[in-house]
Amino acid sequence: MRCPYCGNEEDKVIDSRPSQDGRSVRRRRGCEKCGKRFTTYEYIENVSLTIAKNDGRREPFDRQKLQRGIELACNKRPVSLKKIASLVDEMEEELQGLSRKEITSKEVGELVMSKLKSLDEVAYVRFASVYHKFKDLNEFLKELQGLLGS
């Protein structure tokens, strides 16, 4: 680690503890040359995910896009933004846990629907209606009957 004050590469770790969010380690360091202290954070580097779209395109995983879609489905429902953010965290961890660089949009959509089904059934139906692109009312009713039957 290079000292931000003098550029020296020799330092010692004075204190080390998990950050508030628990996803990084905060380290207090002291420069061996100038004696000044500075803080660094150590994070686990996630593999960047690529989403394989149905039309053959590839695009980088976009957490904000996923969150916006869920927020739209949960619009005017008793689901807090904090709960949505937590759900997105959970899904992102699951997708990263697949240990693959490429995930299909179908896998992402199915994961969203499974999470929404247990969170809020109305949000689930809203998301499913866009995701499945129902062609007519009968397809939509079939999905609702499946939901009521389970």
LUMDOTOR-711061 format. One record per residue (C-alpha): residue in three letters; x, y, z; residue number from 1. Coordinates in steps of 0.02 Angstrom, whole numbers, plus 50000, padded with zeros to 5 digits. Example, Ala and Ser with C-alpha at 12.3 -4.5 7.8 and 13.67 -1.06 7.14 Angstrom:
<recs>
rec type=ALA, u=50615, v=49775, w=50390, seq=1
rec type=SER, u=50684, v=49947, w=50357, seq=2
</recs>
This chain:
<recs>
rec type=MET, u=50000, v=50000, w=50000, seq=1
rec type=ARG, u=50070, v=50170, w=49952, seq=2
rec type=CYS, u=50058, v=50312, w=50079, seq=3
rec type=PRO, u=49943, v=50449, w=50009, seq=4
rec type=TYR, u=50052, v=50583, w=50092, seq=5
rec type=CYS, u=50231, v=50537, w=50048, seq=6
rec type=GLY, u=50215, v=50391, w=49926, seq=7
rec type=ASN, u=50315, v=50270, w=50033, seq=8
rec type=GLU, u=50266, v=50088, w=50010, seq=9
rec type=GLU, u=50309, v=50033, w=50187, seq=10
rec type=ASP, u=50169, v=50042, w=50315, seq=11
rec type=LYS, u=50098, v=49943, w=50459, seq=12
rec type=VAL, u=49918, v=49900, w=50500, seq=13
rec type=ILE, u=49870, v=49981, w=50665, seq=14
rec type=ASP, u=49688, v=49926, w=50674, seq=15
rec type=SER, u=49579, v=49810, w=50571, seq=16
rec type=ARG, u=49391, v=49786, w=50586, seq=17
rec type=PRO, u=49238, v=49745, w=50479, seq=18
rec type=SER, u=49151, v=49896, w=50403, seq=19
rec type=GLN, u=48973, v=49942, w=50453, seq=20
rec type=ASP, u=48895, v=49849, w=50307, seq=21
rec type=GLY, u=48999, v=49694, w=50341, seq=22
rec type=ARG, u=49054, v=49682, w=50159, seq=23
rec type=SER, u=49228, v=49753, w=50182, seq=24
rec type=VAL, u=49370, v=49767, w=50305, seq=25
rec type=ARG, u=49424, v=49938, w=50366, seq=26
rec type=ARG, u=49609, v=49954, w=50404, seq=27
rec type=ARG, u=49698, v=50097, w=50492, seq=28
rec type=ARG, u=49877, v=50107, w=50432, seq=29
rec type=GLY, u=50029, v=50204, w=50485, seq=30
rec type=CYS, u=50165, v=50255, w=50363, seq=31
rec type=GLU, u=50338, v=50194, w=50416, seq=32
rec type=LYS, u=50423, v=50346, w=50337, seq=33
rec type=CYS, u=50318, v=50501, w=50376, seq=34
rec type=GLY, u=50217, v=50428, w=50521, seq=35
rec type=LYS, u=50049, v=50490, w=50455, seq=36
rec type=ARG, u=49897, v=50379, w=50468, seq=37
rec type=PHE, u=49771, v=50334, w=50334, seq=38
rec type=THR, u=49624, v=50217, w=50310, seq=39
rec type=THR, u=49600, v=50084, w=50177, seq=40
rec type=TYR, u=49454, v=49969, w=50139, seq=41
rec type=GLU, u=49471, v=49792, w=50075, seq=42
rec type=TYR, u=49328, v=49719, w=49971, seq=43
rec type=ILE, u=49297, v=49552, w=49890, seq=44
rec type=GLU, u=49301, v=49580, w=49704, seq=45
rec type=ASN, u=49147, v=49511, w=49620, seq=46
rec type=VAL, u=49158, v=49432, w=49449, seq=47
rec type=SER, u=49071, v=49544, w=49325, seq=48
rec type=LEU, u=48917, v=49457, w=49260, seq=49
rec type=THR, u=48854, v=49461, w=49081, seq=50
rec type=ILE, u=48671, v=49437, w=49043, seq=51
rec type=ALA, u=48631, v=49337, w=48886, seq=52
rec type=LYS, u=48471, v=49411, w=48816, seq=53
rec type=ASN, u=48338, v=49311, w=48721, seq=54
rec type=ASP, u=48381, v=49399, w=48558, seq=55
rec type=GLY, u=48564, v=49346, w=48570, seq=56
rec type=ARG, u=48633, v=49511, w=48635, seq=57
rec type=ARG, u=48749, v=49515, w=48784, seq=58
rec type=GLU, u=48751, v=49655, w=48912, seq=59
rec type=PRO, u=48832, v=49682, w=49080, seq=60
rec type=PHE, u=48728, v=49644, w=49235, seq=61
rec type=ASP, u=48647, v=49806, w=49293, seq=62
rec type=ARG, u=48594, v=49805, w=49474, seq=63
rec type=GLN, u=48498, v=49969, w=49452, seq=64
rec type=LYS, u=48397, v=49897, w=49307, seq=65
rec type=LEU, u=48350, v=49747, w=49414, seq=66
rec type=GLN, u=48301, v=49859, w=49559, seq=67
rec type=ARG, u=48197, v=49974, w=49447, seq=68
rec type=GLY, u=48100, v=49825, w=49378, seq=69
rec type=ILE, u=48061, v=49763, w=49552, seq=70
rec type=GLU, u=48015, v=49938, w=49612, seq=71
rec type=LEU, u=47892, v=49954, w=49466, seq=72
rec type=ALA, u=47812, v=49787, w=49510, seq=73
rec type=CYS, u=47799, v=49841, w=49693, seq=74
rec type=ASN, u=47731, v=50015, w=49653, seq=75
rec type=LYS, u=47593, v=50064, w=49777, seq=76
rec type=ARG, u=47615, v=49900, w=49871, seq=77
rec type=PRO, u=47662, v=49885, w=50055, seq=78
rec type=VAL, u=47844, v=49843, w=50013, seq=79
rec type=SER, u=47977, v=49963, w=50076, seq=80
rec type=LEU, u=48124, v=50021, w=49972, seq=81
rec type=LYS, u=48236, v=49946, w=50105, seq=82
rec type=LYS, u=48154, v=49775, w=50079, seq=83
rec type=ILE, u=48175, v=49793, w=49890, seq=84
rec type=ALA, u=48359, v=49838, w=49909, seq=85
rec type=SER, u=48383, v=49688, w=50023, seq=86
rec type=LEU, u=48296, v=49576, w=49895, seq=87
rec type=VAL, u=48410, v=49642, w=49757, seq=88
rec type=ASP, u=48563, v=49610, w=49868, seq=89
rec type=GLU, u=48502, v=49433, w=49896, seq=90
rec type=MET, u=48474, v=49403, w=49710, seq=91
rec type=GLU, u=48642, v=49478, w=49661, seq=92
rec type=GLU, u=48728, v=49364, w=49787, seq=93
rec type=GLU, u=48636, v=49213, w=49717, seq=94
rec type=LEU, u=48684, v=49258, w=49538, seq=95
rec type=GLN, u=48866, v=49286, w=49590, seq=96
rec type=GLY, u=48858, v=49119, w=49683, seq=97
rec type=LEU, u=48822, v=49027, w=49521, seq=98
rec type=SER, u=49008, v=49049, w=49484, seq=99
rec type=ARG, u=48976, v=49085, w=49301, seq=100
rec type=LYS, u=49019, v=49241, w=49205, seq=101
rec type=GLU, u=48864, v=49228, w=49095, seq=102
rec type=ILE, u=48684, v=49211, w=49155, seq=103
rec type=THR, u=48531, v=49205, w=49043, seq=104
rec type=SER, u=48396, v=49337, w=49060, seq=105
rec type=LYS, u=48276, v=49192, w=49084, seq=106
rec type=GLU, u=48370, v=49138, w=49241, seq=107
rec type=VAL, u=48364, v=49315, w=49308, seq=108
rec type=GLY, u=48178, v=49331, w=49270, seq=109
rec type=GLU, u=48137, v=49165, w=49352, seq=110
rec type=LEU, u=48237, v=49214, w=49507, seq=111
rec type=VAL, u=48145, v=49380, w=49519, seq=112
rec type=MET, u=47977, v=49294, w=49504, seq=113
rec type=SER, u=48018, v=49165, w=49637, seq=114
rec type=LYS, u=48072, v=49303, w=49758, seq=115
rec type=LEU, u=47922, v=49415, w=49719, seq=116
rec type=LYS, u=47800, v=49270, w=49738, seq=117
rec type=SER, u=47848, v=49251, w=49920, seq=118
rec type=LEU, u=47863, v=49439, w=49950, seq=119
rec type=ASP, u=47703, v=49508, w=49873, seq=120
rec type=GLU, u=47583, v=49413, w=49759, seq=121
rec type=VAL, u=47519, v=49569, w=49671, seq=122
rec type=ALA, u=47697, v=49624, w=49631, seq=123
rec type=TYR, u=47730, v=49447, w=49570, seq=124
rec type=VAL, u=47581, v=49452, w=49451, seq=125
rec type=ARG, u=47632, v=49625, w=49388, seq=126
rec type=PHE, u=47809, v=49567, w=49352, seq=127
rec type=ALA, u=47751, v=49402, w=49277, seq=128
rec type=SER, u=47630, v=49491, w=49159, seq=129
rec type=VAL, u=47774, v=49593, w=49086, seq=130
rec type=TYR, u=47901, v=49451, w=49092, seq=131
rec type=HIS, u=47788, v=49321, w=49009, seq=132
rec type=LYS, u=47713, v=49446, w=48886, seq=133
rec type=PHE, u=47540, v=49370, w=48902, seq=134
rec type=LYS, u=47454, v=49373, w=48733, seq=135
rec type=ASP, u=47277, v=49370, w=48799, seq=136
rec type=LEU, u=47171, v=49368, w=48955, seq=137
rec type=ASN, u=47164, v=49177, w=48961, seq=138
rec type=GLU, u=47353, v=49163, w=48983, seq=139
rec type=PHE, u=47345, v=49293, w=49120, seq=140
rec type=LEU, u=47202, v=49201, w=49207, seq=141
rec type=LYS, u=47299, v=49037, w=49197, seq=142
rec type=GLU, u=47443, v=49120, w=49291, seq=143
rec type=LEU, u=47323, v=49188, w=49422, seq=144
rec type=GLN, u=47241, v=49017, w=49444, seq=145
rec type=GLY, u=47413, v=48939, w=49466, seq=146
rec type=LEU, u=47450, v=49068, w=49600, seq=147
rec type=LEU, u=47285, v=49037, w=49690, seq=148
rec type=GLY, u=47309, v=48849, w=49679, seq=149
rec type=SER, u=47481, v=48853, w=49760, seq=150
</recs>
